[in-house]
Amino acid sequence: MSTNTIQELLALIEKPSRYLGSEINAVKKDPQGVKLRFALAFPDLYEIGTSHFGLQILYHILNRRPEIAAERVFAPATDLENRLRQGRIPLFSLESQTPLNRFDIIGFSLLYELNYTNILTMLELSGIPPLSDDRDRSHPLVVAGGPCTCNPEPVADFFDAIVVGDGEQVVVELARTWLEWKDAGAGDRTVLLKMWSAIEGVYIPAFFEARYDAEGFQTVAARIPGHTSVKRAVVADLDAAPFPVKPVIPFGKPVHDRLRLELSRGCTRGCRFCQAGMIYRPVRERSPDKLLELTELALAATGYEDVSLMSLSTGDYGCIAPLMERLMARFAPERVAVSLPSLRAGTLTPELMELIRQVRKTGFTIAPEAGSQRLRDAINKNISEAEIIDTVRDAFECGWQLIKLYFMVGLPTETEEDLAALVELVLKLSRLKGPGHRRGQINVSLATFIPKPHTPFQWAAQIALPESRRRLHWVQDRLKRSGIQFKWQSPEMSLLEGVWARGDRRLGRALLAAHRRGCRFDGWSDKFNFAAWMEAFEETGVDPAFYTSRARRLDEPLPWDHIDTRVSGEFLKSEWVKTLAGSPTPDCRGGDCQACGVCDFQKVAPRVHLGPLAAGPPAAAPGAAAAVYKQLQVSYEKTGLARFFGHLELVNIFLRALRRARIPVKFSEGFHPKPKVSFDNPLPTGVESEDERMVLTVPRDVAAHALQEGLNAELPEGLRVHACSEELGRPRASCTYRVSFAVPLANPARFSTRGFGADQSILVTSPKGKLKKFELKDILMDIRQPDPMTVEITLCSEPGKSVRPAEVLKQVFGIPEVEVRNALVRKLKGPEA
């Protein structure tokens, strides 16, 4: 797609920076210079997809091979989807704006069952038939991976191949095999699929036939002799695995706007409800030395000011305390904060809390899951009420003012007494106090339990919708107290997720029917259409209760029986029996092997790092080395695609560019220090500028020319610093904008200062949504039309009198909004006041 077309589209939609593809560390290759074009597709919005660590890993792995170009594509928001349909424009990749149907392979990430309709939207917008049987050699191969593939059956008919397990090695083998097949003449696709099926972790749905017995239970029969099951792929050593030390830095506000550092993969706790804790076994920790090396490289390449230490249970990492000490000693002087997002009560000690808060306090969430000790034992959540209370008390005493708690209702064996214990536990925690006897805020999040495949609870029933609502309301009514904020996940969403989590191939037709009814972004509450889903189920003869509210027999065939996650069925059954008996299973990290079946203790085995680390450099107080500062004024232009950056995006882009360029900036004092950087009045999104300004406070030894060169080396396309000086300009009294229209404007005589009345006024909506009235004579200083397609307008820019040129053109001169939005607006360099 042409650059002009994409710019025309972006001018008409919200959050256009989602679709630019010009982020720092994005990889752009010449399509003519590669053999394989691989689209990494994420079926949700950019803000969600760019935060997915797995997508960054695959992007890094594929693009480091010169013969492969990997590009990203995300589900378009509704406004862009509508524009694409109206203009008959195919969905395109970010890096090169190539239509999705021109790629060789499209790989979808399946992280969440309620994203499935978005897959159909993306294929439809690309002109690609959704069902694999309807595609031919003119279409890309469509593959999938991610945690949802541990039960691939509900979406099996839509994919040519599905990856089960860790994708690092598998994606390389898929690409290598495709290149071999291509070099051999790219004949029958079945030949390629047979080659793919020989790769560990690759499931070819077409090679398995779904059958149903008299009770409606699905089994699958292998169509290829000897190929009766698919074993999950496992990366045995994370230290040897590729790591994206130059991750793409998203524009906008992604859900995880920080460097994500994977400490380990897998978990040994054995919570019986937790699918991830089962399907990612065994626990494999990266070594502390490797983590320190990766952090150094990745922060230098990104400029992030936050590091998030990721794992299923971060506090269980063997060297967590000494690792935190080394990280803080190295990066606290640079004002880099470290957070531990997935923490277990009892593992977050006061010592760790003190380390975390050296720079600033980051998020604090713990998940008791259940209120009573009896139920926590039954689900094998082996934490005590005392550990929960002590952890929250310690956090309040260390200065945290907000604690987030996560619980579930509908867990197997749950009783009314368990719900009452949940309420009582939250009330106890809400009474805890911090410094100055001040009570903290407790945020409670409650969701309906969803039994997932390959867990001990895969045979359990999911509570029915009316009962789910009753329990959620029961808890809510008893937590309406000061200092407690309560929210829940929609029970209707939980029902739908439960259907797809344990469904079979018959659900494919229901997915098509729901998509035809307009279902999109089903995981977003403002888009979710439960009635449409129920209509789709009725049309296709699907009974949701068959998959959710029905308890399953231990000898019942399960739709995912042919997927071998390496955890044995006998182990899962024994854990289910222990649930009913209320008997916990010890953590195998420091004790005996529990014989789950995953480890062969040769290639696949636990990898845990214990013991103290070698001493690192002593910690320095943040900012201690810079005692004398000065101010520098930076003048820059914002043109081309960069005009679609919002102001907050622009601020982030510059701050991270300064970090990557190793240019120190003075920070404010106080509890949440901020860099001493100030910008001119925000420029409207979509407006170019020849001369924007910002003022930095930097150490005296920072030279202006070095700052200019350093920034220009780190800024994305469309941003360029053209001057840097210790002389600070005065605020401008006015700004002149050149508006270039796509077609000549009618009635050119109206574009003069005689074309409006001196007593006219204009109404403008402020950023906070309030209407403000301006007298036109106070804000409009000049307007003229140098040619039939251009208007130049000069507006007052004094504080409190700032008005966007688009508002004047629409309200005063009657130019239709669509013409204004399609126009190119450029703020010209002008004289200072």
C-alpha positions, 0 to 999 in steps of 0.5 A: 500500500502506498505511503499516501494511502496509509497517511490518508487513512491515519488522518481519519482514525483515532490513535494513528500511531498504532499503525505507523511501524516506525518504532525504535528497534523495528526491523525493515528489510527489502522484500526483494532481498529475502526468500521468506516473508513471515507475518506475526499476527496478534488478534488484539489491539496494538497496545495489547499485542506489543506487550506480548513477550513471546511476539518480541522473541519470535520477531527477534529470532526470525529477523536475525536470519538474513533470508527471512523478513518478519513483520507485525500485524495487529487486529485493527480497531473498529474505526480502521476496520470500517475505513478498510472495508469502505475503501476495499483496502486489505489489512496491512503489516506495520513495517512495510504496509504490505497486504497480509495476503502477500506473505508466505506464512502468517503466524497467529498468537493465541493467548486468550480464547476471547480473541478468536473472532478477531482472527476471522476479522483479520483473515477476512480483511485480507481476502483470505478464506478462514477455513484451511480447506478453502485455501489454495496455493495462492494463499499464505500458510496460516499457523498458530502458537501460544498457550491456547494451543494446548487445546487446539480443537475449537480452532483446528479447522482454521489453521494449517499448522499449530505449534504446541509449547515453546516456540523458539526452536520450532519457528526456526524449524518451520522456516528452515523446512519451508525454505527447503520445500520452496527450493525444491519447487514448492509443490504440493502443500501436503508434502510441506505439512508432512515435513512440518508434522515431523517437528516436535511440537507441531500439530497438523489438524488436517492429519487428524479426523474428529469423530463423535460417539453416541454421547457426543464426546470427541475423539481424534483418529490419526490419518498418518500412520504412527502420528497419533499424538503431538508432544509439547516442545520445550526449551531446556536451557533459557540461558542458551535461548535467544532473547530480544535485547533490542525489543520494539519500543511501542508508541502509545500506551501499551499495557506493559510499557517497560522492559520485560525480563524473563527470569524463568519459565515454568513453576513448581508450586502445583496450583491445581487450577493453574494451566500455565503452572502445568503446561510450562513445566519444568521450572527453568531459571536463567542464571543471574549473570545472564540476567544482568547481562541482558538487562544491561544490553536491553536498557541501553537499546531501549531507554526504558525507565522500568524493568519488570522481572517476569515469571509465573512466581517471581518471588520463587526465583532462587537468587531473587534477593541478591539479583535485586540488590545487584540490579538496584546497585547498577541501575538505581543511580540512573533512576531505573525502577524494578518491579516484581509483578507476579508475587506470592504472599510469603515470598515478598520480604520487607528487604525486597520491598525496600530494594524495590522502593529505592527509585519509586514504588511499583505495582503490588498485586497478590493472589490469595485465590480463595478466602479459607485455608481449607479451600486454598489447601484443596486447590494447592495454593499453599499459602497461609492467612498469616503469610497474606496478612504479614505481606500486606502489613509489610507493604503498608509499613514500607509506604505502599498505599494501594494493594491489589488482591485477586480471588476466584469464585466457583472453585471446586469444593467451594462452599458458602463458608469459603465465600464468607472467609474471603470477605473476612480476609479482605476486611482484615486486610483493609484494617491494616495501617501504614506509617502515621496510622494511615489505612491503605487502599485495597482493590479486590478483583474477583473472577469466576473460575474456569476449568482449563485443559491439562490441569487437575481441574479439567474434569470439574464443572464450571458454575452456571451463569446464574450461580456465578452472578449470585456469588459475585454479588454476594461478595460485592454486597459485603465489601461495600466499605470505605477503603475497598474497591471491588470489581469483577470479570463479567460472568458472561465472558467467563462462560464463553471463555469456558466454552472455548477452553474445553471445546471441540471442533464443532465450535468452529461453525459457531465461531463463524456464525458469531463473527457474521453477527459482528462479534469482535474484541470479545474480551473487551467489555464495551465490545462484548455481545453476549446475545449475539453469541447465544444466537450463534450457538443456537443457530449451530446447535451448540449447547454451552452447558455441554462444555462448561457446567457438566462435570466430566468422568475421569474415563471420558475422552477429552478433545485434547487427549492427543496433545501431550503436554508431558504432564501425565494423565495419571498425575492429573487424576491423582491431583484431582483426587487429592483436591476432593480430599483437601490434601496438598502436594508439596512444592518439588523445587526444594523437595521430592519429585512429585512424578508429574512425568515432565522431566527425563532428567537428561534433556528436560529437567529443573534448572534452579540457581541458588546461592549468593552472587559475586559482589557487584559495584557499590550502589551510588545515590541517584544523581549524586555525581551531578551537582551543577546543572544548566538549561538547554533549549532543543528545537526540533521538527515533527514531520511526515508520519511523526505528526501522528504522535500524541503529545504524551507519546512524544514526551516518552519518545524523547525521554527514552531517546535521551536515555539511549543516547546516555545523556543525563537529565536532572530529576525532581526531588520527592517521592516520585522523581520526574526528569526536568524536561518541559515542552511547548504547548502540545501540538495537535495530533496530525499537525506537522511543525517546523520548529517545536521546542523543549527545555532540558536541565542537564549537567553543565558538562553536557555540550549542546552539539553532543546532545543534538547529535545524540538525540538525532541518532536515537529519534524515529523517522519524522523527528529531527533536532535542528538546533540546541542552545543555552539561549532560551527563547521567549514564548511565542505570541502567535503561531502560523499554520499552513493548511494544504487541502487535497482539492481546491477550495471554493469561494477563496474570497472568504479566506481573508481577515474581512471574511468574519465578523469581529463579534464572532465567537468560537466554542472549543472542547478542552482536553478535559472535555469542558467547553470553552468560549473564545472571542474570535478577535482575540485569537484569530490574528490573520488568514490568507489563501496564497493559492487555491489549495492552501490556507495560512492562518495565524492564531494567538498562542498566549496561555489560555488562548490556544485554539486549534486551526481545525476548529477555526476552519470548521466553525468560522469558515464552514469547511467540512470536517472530513476535508479538514481532517484530510488536509496537511497542517504544518506549523511554520517557523515564526518569530519569537515574541 
